[in-house]
Amino acid sequence: MREFSWPVRVYYEDTDAGGVVYHARYLNLLERARTEWLRSLGVEQDQLLAETGLLFLVSRIAVDYLRPARFNQQLQVTVLPLPPSGVRMPLRQEVRNLAGVIHCRAEVTVVCARAPELKPVRLPRFLTEELSDGLHEP
């Protein structure tokens, strides 16, 4: 599976008093890109929950802040899926400017869980097949 990219713009609400993106706001940008990536695979998370009782939870995230992004800047947020295993869906994500310079890099582990007890369960077969199809470690 190829890298997915989602365009975003930095809004005033995303910044601190200096006009620089506040560190926690990067998590919002990463989340939006993951949601749009799943949507591009035909996974609407509200429908998945309603039809199967499954949802996705972030179990781990490691973030490197490499350079500041600023108010009104246009960025691309990427999602690169790595080989899934069992309940885990590991992802690499980056926030880049339009010249490809990386502002933020994250390694994210998403797990599949059954609601409402939030017990981890295996990823749905259709998703592991989609993620495994042509997938290789970069």
N, C-alpha and C positions, 0 to 999 in steps of 0.2 A: 504494500500500500504506500502511496506517495504521501508526501508532506501536504497538509492542508494549511491554507492561509486565509485569514480573515482580516479585512481592513477596519481600523478604528481611528478615531481622532481623539486627542486629549482635550477634555473639557475642563473648564475652570474648577468644577467640583472635584476633579481628579488630582488637583495640585495643592501644594502647601503654600504658605505665605510668600515663598520665593518664586512661585510659578513653576516649580519642579514637581513631577508626578510623585505623590506620596507613596512610600514603599508598599503599603497594604493595598493600594489601588491596583497594583500590578496583578494581584490575585483575582480581582474582578475581571480584568482584561483576559487573563488566562482562562477563567471560567466561561466567559462568553464565547471564546474561540472553541473550547471543548464542546459546548452546547451546539454551536453551529456545525462543527465537525460531525457530531453524532447525527444531526439533522441531515447533513449531506449524505449520510449512510442510510437514511430512511428511518432513523430512530428518533421518534418524538418521545421525550422522556415522560411526559404526562400520560400519553397513551400506553407506553410500556408499563407504567405503574398501574394504570386502570385495568389493562388486559392480563397482565402476568403477575402483578404484585411485586415486581422487581424495580430497584432503583440503583443508582450509582453513587458511591461515597468516596471522597478523597481520603485515603488512609495515610498518605505520606506526600509531603511536598518539600523539596529542597530548592531554594531560590538563590541565584547569584545576581546581584545588582551590579551591572558593569559600567553603565554611564547613564546620566540623567536624561529623561525625556521631559519635554516642556509643554506648557499650555499651547493649544492649537496645532500641535505637531501631528502629522499623519503617520500612522504606524501600521505594521502588519504583525499579527499575532499568529504564530504557527503551531501546529500540532503534528508531531511525528510519532505514530504508534510503533511500539516495539513488540516483539512476539508475546502474545498473551499466555498466561498459564493459570489454569484452574479458575480461581475467583478474581485474579489480578489482571489489570490492564495497564501496563506501564507505558508512559508517554514522555516524550521530550517536547518541551515547548520553548519558544523564544518570542520576544518582542523586539522587532527590528524597525529601523526607520526605512524610508523608501529607497535609500541607497544601499540597504542591506546591512547596515551597522547594527550590531546587537546591543540592546539596552539592558535586557534582562533575559536570563536563561533559567529554566526550571526543569527538574525531573519530578514527575508526578506519578503516583500510583493510585489508580482508581480501582475500587472493588465493587463487585456486584453483591447486592444484599436483598433479602426478602423483607418487605415492610409488613407489619409494623414492628416486628421484633429486631429488625436490623441485623439479622443473622447472615453472615457471608454465605453465598452460594455460587456455584459454577457460572461462568459467563454463558449467556444464551448461545446455543450452537451457531445460529445464523451470524452472530457477531464474531465469534472466534474464526469461523470460516472466512468471513469478509476480511478480518484483520490478518489472517494467516496467508491469504491469497497473494502471492508475489511479494510477501514481506521479507525483508532482510535487514540485518543490522547495518547501519551506515558506516 
